[in-house]
Amino acid sequence: MFRHFLLASYFLFAFLFPMKEDKTTVFIIGDSTAANKLTTAYPETGWGMPFTYFFDQSVTVNNLAKNGRSTRTFLSEGLWTTALSTMKKGDYVFIQFGHNDESKEKVDRYTTPEQYKENLTKFVNEARAKQAMPILITPVSRRKFDKEGKALETHQEYTPLVKEIAAKWNVPLIDLDEKSRALYQQMGEENSKLLFLQLQANEHPNYPEGKVDNTHFSELGARKIAQIVLQEVKNLKLPLANQVIKPIVKK
């Protein structure tokens, strides 16, 4: 009798308090081009913000990218430790650094090429130790055109280093540098300004003096870059692609 009571209680408990399935967590680690933004920075938008909305309820996006961080400062400030503390089997880690690592004039964040490669390797190996899947991403291109209207490379030194580590450790690679530059080229020198935080004086209350920024994205730019990343997830045939929200088909 008591045994039957316990069994009935178990099923009642399970009905009232169903067990939560572990969701897949997608970690984004990187710099300001991917980071979540404060409302005071709007319309500046990191590509990690719209990326959150591409997946179904089985996925949680934990965007730990932060303004001004290089691989070195992301480690020294404990941000990587924060990611590792909840990382689990089946999770993903999208790794995009370079903008700040390559800034020699900013000694507080600059990372030498050798240290940059060591840090990327650390991210990859420690993510794999947690049975998560690292994805290396080349630094998204800045907007820069020559006199002939050709979109120019802006990460000539650090993008190849990401590719080198991806090849060495057999890590899936998203060449966001090349893909984003192709987007700017397609839109053209003038129209590509719409992708970036470029505002006239008094156009937006957050920037009364206006803003000319060829590194950080507008809402449109962040969404376009996030869509490139999503398409590359599909091209790489990652299992995560199966967790993208299915479009509603009207009958």
C-alpha positions in Angstrom: 0.0 0.0 0.0 2.7 2.4 1.0 4.6 1.5 -2.2 1.6 2.4 -4.3 1.2 5.6 -2.4 4.8 6.6 -3.2 4.4 5.7 -6.9 1.2 7.7 -7.2 2.9 10.7 -5.4 5.8 10.5 -7.9 3.5 10.7 -10.9 1.5 13.6 -9.3 4.8 15.5 -8.6 6.0 14.9 -12.1 2.7 16.2 -13.5 2.6 19.3 -11.4 6.4 20.0 -11.6 7.6 18.6 -14.9 11.4 18.1 -15.2 13.1 20.8 -17.3 15.1 19.5 -20.2 18.6 20.9 -20.4 18.7 23.5 -23.2 21.5 23.9 -25.6 23.5 27.0 -24.6 25.2 29.0 -27.3 27.9 31.1 -25.8 29.2 34.2 -27.7 32.5 35.4 -26.5 34.1 38.4 -28.2 34.2 42.2 -28.4 31.9 45.2 -28.9 30.9 44.2 -32.4 29.0 41.2 -31.0 28.1 42.5 -27.5 24.8 43.4 -26.0 24.3 47.2 -25.8 22.9 49.5 -23.2 19.8 51.6 -24.2 22.0 54.7 -23.9 24.1 53.4 -26.9 21.0 52.8 -29.1 20.9 52.5 -32.1 24.3 50.8 -31.8 23.7 47.0 -31.8 26.0 44.0 -31.5 25.3 41.1 -33.9 24.8 38.8 -30.9 21.6 40.6 -30.0 19.5 39.7 -33.1 21.3 36.3 -33.2 19.4 35.4 -30.0 16.0 35.3 -31.9 17.0 32.8 -34.6 16.5 29.7 -32.4 13.7 27.7 -31.0 13.0 27.1 -27.3 15.6 24.4 -27.1 18.4 27.0 -27.3 19.5 29.7 -25.0 22.0 32.3 -26.2 24.4 33.6 -23.5 26.1 36.6 -25.1 29.2 37.3 -23.0 30.9 39.5 -25.6 31.9 42.8 -24.1 33.0 46.2 -25.3 36.7 46.7 -25.6 37.8 43.2 -24.8 40.6 41.3 -26.4 41.4 37.6 -25.9 43.9 38.7 -23.2 41.5 40.9 -21.2 38.6 38.5 -21.7 40.7 36.0 -19.8 42.3 38.3 -17.2 38.9 39.7 -16.2 37.5 36.3 -15.6 34.9 36.4 -18.3 36.0 33.1 -19.8 35.9 31.6 -16.3 32.2 32.7 -16.1 31.5 31.0 -19.4 33.2 27.7 -18.3 31.3 27.6 -15.0 28.0 26.7 -16.7 29.3 25.2 -19.9 28.1 21.6 -20.5 28.1 18.8 -23.0 26.4 19.8 -26.3 26.8 23.6 -25.9 28.4 25.8 -28.5 31.0 28.5 -28.1 31.2 31.2 -30.8 34.6 32.9 -30.5 35.2 36.2 -32.3 38.1 38.5 -31.3 40.7 40.6 -33.1 39.5 44.2 -33.1 41.1 45.0 -29.8 43.9 42.4 -29.9 45.4 44.1 -32.9 45.2 47.7 -31.4 48.9 48.4 -30.7 48.1 51.9 -29.6 45.8 50.6 -26.8 48.3 48.8 -24.6 45.7 47.8 -22.0 44.1 45.4 -24.5 46.8 44.7 -27.2 47.7 41.1 -27.7 50.7 39.9 -29.6 50.0 37.5 -32.5 51.6 34.6 -30.7 49.6 35.3 -27.5 46.5 35.7 -29.6 47.0 32.2 -31.0 47.7 30.8 -27.6 44.5 32.4 -26.2 42.3 31.1 -29.1 43.8 27.6 -28.5 43.0 27.9 -24.8 39.4 28.7 -25.6 39.1 25.8 -28.0 40.7 23.2 -25.8 38.9 24.2 -22.6 35.5 24.3 -24.4 36.2 20.8 -25.7 37.2 19.6 -22.3 33.6 20.6 -21.3 32.4 18.6 -24.3 31.1 21.8 -25.9 31.8 22.7 -29.6 33.9 25.7 -30.3 33.4 27.7 -33.5 36.1 30.2 -34.5 35.1 33.4 -36.2 37.4 35.8 -38.0 37.0 39.4 -36.8 34.1 41.1 -38.6 35.4 43.7 -41.1 35.4 47.4 -40.5 33.9 49.5 -43.3 36.7 50.9 -45.5 36.7 51.6 -49.2 39.5 52.7 -51.6 39.1 55.4 -54.2 37.8 52.9 -56.7 35.0 51.9 -54.4 36.5 48.5 -53.4 35.9 47.3 -49.9 39.3 46.8 -48.2 40.6 44.3 -45.8 41.0 45.7 -42.3 42.3 42.7 -40.4 45.2 41.5 -42.6 47.3 40.3 -39.7 44.9 38.7 -37.3 42.3 37.0 -39.6 44.9 34.6 -40.9 45.8 33.7 -37.3 42.3 32.6 -36.7 42.3 30.4 -39.8 45.7 28.9 -38.7 44.3 27.9 -35.3 41.1 26.5 -36.9 43.1 24.4 -39.3 45.6 23.2 -36.7 42.9 22.1 -34.2 40.2 21.1 -36.8 37.7 23.7 -35.5 34.7 24.8 -37.6 35.5 28.3 -39.0 33.2 31.1 -40.0 35.2 33.7 -42.1 33.1 36.7 -41.0 35.8 39.0 -42.2 35.5 38.0 -45.8 31.7 37.5 -45.7 31.0 40.9 -44.1 33.3 42.7 -46.5 31.4 41.0 -49.4 28.2 42.5 -47.9 29.7 46.0 -47.8 30.9 45.6 -51.4 27.4 44.4 -52.5 25.7 47.4 -50.9 28.3 49.9 -52.1 30.3 52.6 -50.4 27.4 54.9 -49.7 24.6 52.5 -48.9 26.8 50.4 -46.6 26.8 53.3 -44.2 23.3 52.2 -43.2 24.8 49.1 -41.6 26.9 51.2 -39.2 26.4 53.7 -36.4 26.4 56.7 -38.6 24.1 59.6 -37.6 23.8 63.3 -38.4 23.8 65.9 -35.6 20.5 65.8 -33.7 19.3 62.8 -35.6 19.1 60.7 -32.4 19.0 62.0 -28.8 21.7 59.6 -27.7 24.1 61.3 -30.2 23.2 65.0 -30.3 26.5 65.8 -32.0 26.1 63.0 -34.5 28.3 59.9 -35.0 30.5 58.5 -37.8 31.5 55.0 -36.8 32.7 52.4 -39.3 33.2 49.6 -36.7 30.0 49.3 -34.7 26.7 48.4 -36.2 23.2 49.8 -36.5 20.2 47.6 -35.9 20.2 46.8 -39.6 23.9 46.0 -39.7 23.8 43.8 -36.7 20.9 41.8 -38.1 22.7 41.4 -41.5 25.9 40.2 -39.8 23.9 37.8 -37.5 22.2 36.4 -40.6 25.6 35.8 -42.2 26.7 33.9 -39.0 23.4 31.9 -39.1 23.9 31.0 -42.8 27.4 29.8 -42.1 26.1 27.6 -39.2 23.8 26.0 -41.9 26.7 25.7 -44.4 28.9 24.0 -41.9 26.0 21.5 -41.2 26.3 22.0 -37.5 23.6 20.2 -35.5 22.6 23.6 -34.1 21.1 24.3 -37.5 18.3 21.9 -36.7 17.3 24.1 -33.8 16.6 27.2 -35.8 13.0 28.4 -35.6 10.9 26.8 -38.4 9.1 29.4 -40.5 5.3 29.5 -40.3 3.9 28.3 -43.6 0.5 29.7 -44.4 -1.9 27.2 -45.8 
